[in-house]
Amino acid sequence: MDPKLLESLKRKVQQELVNREREVLEYWLAELEKVYRKKHQTLAELKSELNLLMEKMRKRLSVIQTKGI
C-alpha cells in the first residue's frame, strides 16, 4: 500500500476518533451539568441524581459491550 495513502488514512481515522471522543465527553459533561445545576435540598437528593446518572452510564456501557456498537 502506498505510504502516503496509508498516512492519510491514519490521519482520517485518528481525527474521527478524536471527534467521537469529543462528542461523547460533551454529552456526559452536559448530563453532569444538569445534575449540578439542580437545587438539591439534601445530600441524599444529590446522591440519588448521581446514582441515576451512573446507572445511565452503566446501561450504555452494557449495550456497547454486548452489541459492540
C-alpha positions in Angstrom: 0.0 0.0 0.0 1.2 3.5 -0.8 2.8 5.1 2.3 1.2 8.5 1.6 -2.3 6.9 1.3 -1.7 4.9 4.5 -0.6 8.0 6.4 -3.7 9.9 5.0 -6.0 7.1 6.2 -4.3 7.0 9.6 -4.9 10.8 10.0 -8.5 10.4 9.0 -9.1 7.6 11.4 -7.3 9.5 14.2 -9.4 12.6 13.5 -12.6 10.6 13.5 -11.7 9.0 16.9 -10.9 12.4 18.4 -14.2 13.8 17.1 -16.2 10.9 18.5 -14.4 11.2 21.9 -15.2 14.9 22.0 -18.9 14.2 21.2 -19.1 11.6 24.0 -17.4 13.9 26.5 -19.6 16.8 25.6 -22.7 14.6 26.1 -21.7 13.3 29.5 -20.5 16.7 30.6 -23.9 18.2 29.7 -25.6 15.4 31.7 -23.4 16.1 34.7 -24.0 19.8 34.4 -27.8 19.2 34.5 -27.3 17.4 37.9 -25.0 20.2 39.1 -27.5 23.0 38.2 -30.4 21.4 40.1 -31.1 22.8 43.5 -30.8 19.8 45.7 -32.3 20.2 49.1 -30.3 17.4 50.7 -27.2 15.4 50.1 -29.5 12.3 49.6 -31.2 14.0 46.7 -27.8 14.8 45.1 -26.6 11.2 45.6 -29.8 9.9 44.1 -29.3 12.1 41.0 -25.7 10.9 40.7 -26.8 7.3 41.1 -29.3 7.8 38.2 -26.5 9.3 36.0 -24.2 6.4 36.9 -26.9 3.8 36.1 -27.5 5.5 32.7 -23.7 5.3 32.0 -23.6 1.6 33.1 -26.5 0.7 30.8 -24.9 2.4 27.9 -21.6 0.6 28.6 -23.5 -2.7 28.8 -25.2 -2.1 25.4 -21.8 -1.2 23.8 -20.1 -4.3 25.3 -22.9 -6.7 24.3 -23.6 -5.3 20.8 -20.2 -3.9 20.0 -21.7 -0.6 18.8 
